Amino acid sequence: MALSISYEDIVTAHQRIQAYIHQTPVLQSTTFNQLVGAEVFFKAENTQRMGAFKFRGACNALLQFDEHQKKKGVVTFSSGNHAQAIALAARELGMRAVIVMPQDAPQIKIDATRGYGGEVVLYDRYTEDREAIGQKLAQEQGLTLIPPYDHPHVMAGQGTCVKELIEEVGSLDYLIVPLGGGGLLSGAALAAKTLVPRCTVLGVEPEAGNDGQRSFESGSIVHIDTPKTIADGAQTQHLGQYTFPVIQTYVDAIHTVSDAELVAAMRFCASRMKTVVEPTGCLGIALAMQVNLNLKGKRVGILISGGNVDIQRFAQLLLA
Ligand SMILES: *Cc1c(COP(=O)(O)O)cnc(C)c1O
């Protein structure tokens, strides 16, 4: 079966979204380089608009709506960064955005989504199915559904951050990418392997929810219950029908890290790199800090995927 995206789609996506996104900085830390014995380039998507790479995919999807779709608007289901990304992108493009979120989502996430102009529809996550609600709203109100990761336009948009990274720093031996449903990893791996075919691409997910690793190793998509981890951006239950084949084709391995390792990485980012990273955004850094991953003498790209963490919670985690 042909893959749902090609590198050409990432190039076109980049041109399409360029005027809307930030070209995020690439950070370096001598201390980190000494720690892991490598030359590491951190792509700081925690400083992207709305605080995560998700704005890239959301923009790329919404900018391809036709006139009728634009007039009606967009609907999505997400309690996290994708909700805010869709709400902000829709506002920029003068569109209506309806976001289906769980009743018990953190108030600050609901507020942030409303703050970007999103219309929030709450549901009960224990008795109702968010995808069904999203589909029903789409049908009844003529809205277009854009899911958080399993959509070719979303995947191509996310891949643009790696195109930017490699165009700026040049060739890489390794690229390390946080993994939830695989929108980011699929686009990132395709971009990396096209620009630097010998680059080793690693996905990283929380230990508590290693469905991606199990899917990758078994060759079919594994479904799990919502994992208990502080990496709330990677609490997905399964990879997607579009993301999985791209990951199988271009990714070399999938690793896991513990919540304790994520906290250590958050602490490093705050104290040594002066940057606030949410737990999920630390997956790549935490993996690079594992002693058994030998990066000695290599050029390594690491995606810092997001920075949206409630400041109270951030302090709690760092002090624990
Ligand atoms: C969504 C998200 C991820 C995971 O992205 P997928 O495309 O679902 O794999 C990683 N980090 C952050 C900060 C996110 O918001």
The ligand as an ORCA input file, in Angstrom:
! r2SCAN-3c Opt
* xyz 0 1
  C       0.882     15.649     20.795
  C       2.194     15.740     21.426
  C       3.167     14.734     21.274
  C       2.904     13.457     20.515
  O       2.601     13.710     19.151
  P       1.902     12.602     18.256
  O       1.788     13.233     16.914
  O       0.571     12.278     18.864
  O       2.795     11.407     18.283
  C       4.417     14.933     21.845
  N       4.698     16.036     22.567
  C       3.789     17.018     22.740
  C       4.179     18.213     23.541
  C       2.511     16.912     22.175
  O       1.610     17.887     22.362
*
